[in-house]
Amino acid sequence: MDIFEGRQAIRERLLSDATHRMKNIMGGISGFAALILKDLDEGSHHYPLVERIQENVIRLDQFLLDVMTLVRERTMYSETIDLPSTVRDVCVNHYADPADDNPDYPFKIESSPSRIPFRADPLLIRNGLYHALQIVDALSSKIETLRIESDDAAVSLRYIFVCDKSLNALKEDILAGLGSIESVDIQLSLAVCLKLMRMHQGEVQIDHLDGKRWIFLLRFSLNDR
Amino acid sequence: MDIFEGRQAIRERLLSDATHRMKNIMGGISGFAALILKDLDEGSHHYPLVERIQENVIRLDQFLLDVMTLVRERTMYSETIDLPSTVRDVCVNHYADPADDNPDYPFKIESSPSRIPFRADPLLIRNGLYHALQIVDALSSKIETLRIESDDAAVSLRYIFVCDKSLNALKEDILAGLGSIESVDIQLSLAVCLKLMRMHQGEVQIDHLDGKRWIFLLRFSLNDR
């Protein structure tokens, strides 16, 4: 069935080209919407409709990134980012309106060392971190801490969270790959997260810490990078 | 790299689900645009902008179908269609505004027998025929005839067209799979067409007929269907 057998480079190029063009078309839609919005009063009854168009383009862009992540074989681009800043940025963006007076918003993020240079596709790694947060959010009643640590061999992100249910079944599912998780949203998040981690020599794990506390672990190997 | 190894059903379901949701979001954009358009004069300077939004959604939908065709393993749905009617329909839609007084518009389509029941995913097969036409259009200076024939073993569509250049290189490319065709549009069309044909037990071939006339052949096997 695979017409690209032995021609992965062609497949990747065509998918990459089609993605760019879809992004351009979506950019066009946003642009036309912005032109209309510029002329409108906020009170105009067209205003919320045009805003909905813009919101839908953003959602579409997210799905496109996810789908392309699932079907592509490798990262096409990478640069050195500071991992703790990226993690903080994704966490803060993920939750609406941080409380200005809360330095631990949305939860405590600890990093050791405080800066960790990390080679990755910035767009993809942000998407992976976004989906990791979606997963932990869905599993937990509360996220306590996110600990980022680096040594010579690996970088690890430990999301420590409280969960009232037993996570053994899910843990097995995750270790086995995907499996019988019910929510399609979480399945998609998990699939994208797993794929992105592998694209960056990373892996996903769930471990029990104590009592009702669990660790969702993203671990990137620093060898062969 | 493939987190779906041995879990093709999960992969197909997730891709299918993500596609449906992208289509819903695009439907939303079209719907909001239609609501705005309903209120507007054709003379309003917003009118063409909203129309462009709608056109872009249609182009996006086409790319989404193409990308999903390239990455999916199998058809999910099939029904019995009449192949000659579908072919005629796609050909007429492909060219703008048929001349009312020309029974052979856009070119002569002959079918023997006149009706050929054919089991396929109607959306996918139409997309395959659309791309086949894109390819033949790009290769030819003129399409003369499209001959649809059916016997017990196979259904074949022969696009007979005139081409001033030698097609040997392209012919080899097509037989080999893809290769060194320069235009990305045609590469995408060819990749989608090849993939769709294989999904429906079909194959693509280019043969020399005589002089400057060539045959672009789509052949569907009727065994194992």
Contacts between the chains, C-beta under 8 A, distances in Angstrom:
chain1	res1	chain2	res2	distance
A	1	B	73	5.8
A	1	B	74	7.1
A	1	B	198	5.8
A	1	B	199	7.1
A	3	B	177	5.9
A	3	B	178	7.3
A	3	B	191	6.5
A	3	B	194	4.7
A	3	B	195	5.3
A	3	B	198	6.4
A	4	B	177	7.8
A	4	B	178	7.8
A	4	B	191	7.7
A	7	B	177	6.1
A	7	B	178	6.1
A	10	B	178	5.2
A	10	B	187	7.5
A	10	B	191	7.6
A	11	B	70	7.3
A	11	B	191	7.9
A	14	B	70	6.8
A	14	B	184	7.5
A	14	B	187	6.2
A	14	B	188	5.6
A	14	B	191	5.6
A	15	B	67	6.6
A	15	B	70	6.7
A	15	B	71	7.4
A	17	B	184	5.3
A	17	B	188	7.1
A	18	B	63	5.6
A	18	B	66	6.3
A	18	B	67	5.0
A	18	B	70	7.8
A	18	B	188	6.4
A	19	B	67	7.6
A	21	B	63	6.2
A	22	B	60	6.0
A	22	B	63	4.9
A	22	B	64	7.2
A	22	B	67	7.6
A	25	B	56	4.9
A	25	B	59	5.3
A	25	B	60	5.0
A	25	B	63	7.2
A	26	B	56	7.7
A	26	B	60	6.8
A	28	B	52	7.0
A	28	B	56	5.0
A	29	B	29	6.7
A	29	B	53	5.2
A	29	B	56	4.9
A	29	B	57	7.1
A	29	B	60	7.9
A	32	B	49	4.5
A	32	B	50	7.4
A	32	B	52	5.1
A	32	B	53	5.0
A	32	B	56	7.6
A	33	B	53	6.7
A	35	B	49	5.7
A	36	B	36	7.8
A	36	B	46	5.3
A	36	B	49	5.5
A	36	B	50	7.1
A	39	B	46	7.2
A	46	B	36	5.3
A	46	B	39	7.1
A	46	B	46	8.0
A	49	B	32	4.6
A	49	B	35	5.7
A	49	B	36	5.5
A	50	B	32	7.4
A	50	B	36	7.1
A	52	B	28	7.0
A	52	B	32	5.1
A	53	B	29	5.2
A	53	B	32	5.0
A	53	B	33	6.7
A	53	B	53	6.6
A	56	B	25	4.9
A	56	B	26	7.7
A	56	B	28	5.0
A	56	B	29	4.9
A	56	B	32	7.6
A	57	B	29	7.1
A	59	B	25	5.3
A	60	B	22	6.0
A	60	B	25	5.0
A	60	B	26	6.8
A	60	B	29	7.9
A	60	B	60	7.7
A	63	B	18	5.6
A	63	B	21	6.1
A	63	B	22	4.9
A	63	B	25	7.2
A	64	B	22	7.2
A	66	B	18	6.4
A	67	B	15	6.6
A	67	B	18	5.1
A	67	B	19	7.6
A	67	B	22	7.5
A	67	B	67	7.5
A	67	B	71	8.0
A	70	B	11	7.3
A	70	B	14	6.8
A	70	B	15	6.7
A	70	B	18	7.8
A	71	B	15	7.4
A	71	B	67	8.0
A	71	B	71	4.2
A	73	B	1	5.8
A	74	B	1	7.1
A	177	B	3	6.0
A	177	B	4	7.8
A	177	B	5	8.0
A	177	B	7	6.0
A	178	B	3	7.3
A	178	B	4	7.8
A	178	B	7	6.0
A	178	B	10	5.2
A	184	B	14	7.5
A	184	B	17	5.3
A	187	B	10	7.5
A	187	B	14	6.2
A	188	B	14	5.7
A	188	B	17	7.1
A	188	B	18	6.4
A	191	B	3	6.5
A	191	B	4	7.7
A	191	B	10	7.7
A	191	B	11	7.9
A	191	B	14	5.6
A	194	B	3	4.7
A	195	B	3	5.4
A	198	B	1	5.7
A	198	B	3	6.4
A	199	B	1	7.1
